[in-house]
Amino acid sequence: MAKSGRLTTSAALIAGLALVLLPGLAQRPPEPAVTFGVVTDCQFATAMPDGDRYYSRSRPKLARAVEQFNRRGVRFVVHLGDLVDRDAASYDLILPVFKKSAAPVHFVLGNHEFDVDAATKLRVMERLGVGPGYRAFTEGDWRFILLNGNELGFNFPGGPALRKEAEELYGRLASEKRPNATKWNGGLSGKQIEFLAAEVEQAEQAGQRVIVCCHFPVYPPAAHNLWNDEDVVALLERHAAVKAYFCGHNHAGDYAPRRGLHYVTFRGMVETPDTNAWAVVTLTEERIIIDGFGREPDRTLKIR
């Protein structure tokens, strides 16, 4: 019995030594949680309310959200589009609120971003620091892909080639009487879809998980959806690395799971005179935890 015990002890020592010398044999420790802020559809303007939209109230609402983001120590903040409702002066008044954020702010382009005069329209992307309008970055073992769903929009300053692509896509949807065939929606160019596919594949090969952000919803089918919503859904659902799609545009908000992927539409801040709407999102190994404030509900979503 004593001899058997010595063998067992020796085997344990060898196994432990192997884990020290060959760390690849050990289980990789979980990455720290990634926490970030989400807000959408501030649609700020110094204008009178219109229906349920209280444009001028978004500035103090956003200031409260930024204060809380700083208090929570988020890694970054994403605004999911429609920062302003109209005119160049709106940018001058709302962007300084984001400058108070202790964390970097990433802007997603919406359909109202370009509802400004022609001269301002040409400078919007530079002012928001969004490059070509779509891009990707990494935090921890997560890759965030930010899309420009307004690239094929009729008010996007993209030049004749994009205009032609927009007209063709919109015309096809209109002929099919699709509910999202409206000129206040938009779409992704073929080039941008190629970018999205490449980013998802690279993330998958690197062992990263993916969150895709766009202004326009893609699921479930609805009047607010991106023009090429079905193409995007099909692409994302071919890759297990993609865990969620975050968007705005539909101010009422929405949530729909499909094939292990979470489609979350965050509620618009511009709605209602006093009630706010924003969230702190925490990504863990197993869950997406959305801590909603004001009209934004709490959600705990299991990662497939």
SULKARA-V112658 format. One line per field, one symbol per residue. ss: DSSP state (A for helix, B for strand, O for the rest). A space follows every 10 residues. Layout:
ss->???
//
This chain:
ss->OAAAAAAAAA AAAAAAAAAA AOAAAOOOOO OOOBBBBBBO OOOBOOOOOB OOBOAAAAAA AAAAAAAAAA AAOOOBBBBO OOOBOOOAAA AAAAAAAAOO OOOBBBBOOO OOOOOOOAAA AOOAAAAAOO OOOOBBBBBO OBBBBBOOOO OOOOOOOOOA AAAAAAAAAA AAAAAOOOOO OOOOOOOOOA AAAAAAAAAA AAAAAOOOBB BBBOOOOOOO OOOOOOOOAA AAAAAAOOOO OBBBBBBOOO OOOBBBBBOO BBBBBOOOOO BOOOOOBBBB BBBOOOBBBB BBBBOOOOBB BBOO
//
